[in-house]
């Protein structure tokens, strides 16, 4: 299936900057004619924008990632992407501990995500 035909759900966790980054990604995806959905239950691809600074937010980010990975493992999602501060700070640990994640994007990579064809 063409990636642009798959439905993408963006989950935003953490600070107001994450909200702004997710909104920018959402706009960029719409502009490039990707299909977006408001719920993970309707999605083929989940993008989780994480927080990596506040302990409670880090736990929430990891729990959300694990929930999405569980959906992927059970066939309810095709791909799980993780972006944001948690990736910037703990990418190596995440890659080792949760290998089911399909790709990682740091906070500075937002403009390059679509250009690089990583979807």
Protein Blocks (a to p, Z undefined) as FASTA:
>chain_A
ZZklpccddddehjfklmmmmmmmmmmmmmnopacdfbfklpmbdcddddfkbmklmmmm
mmmmmmmmmmmmnopafbdcdedjklmmmmmmmmmmmmmbmbdcdfklmmmmmmnopZZ
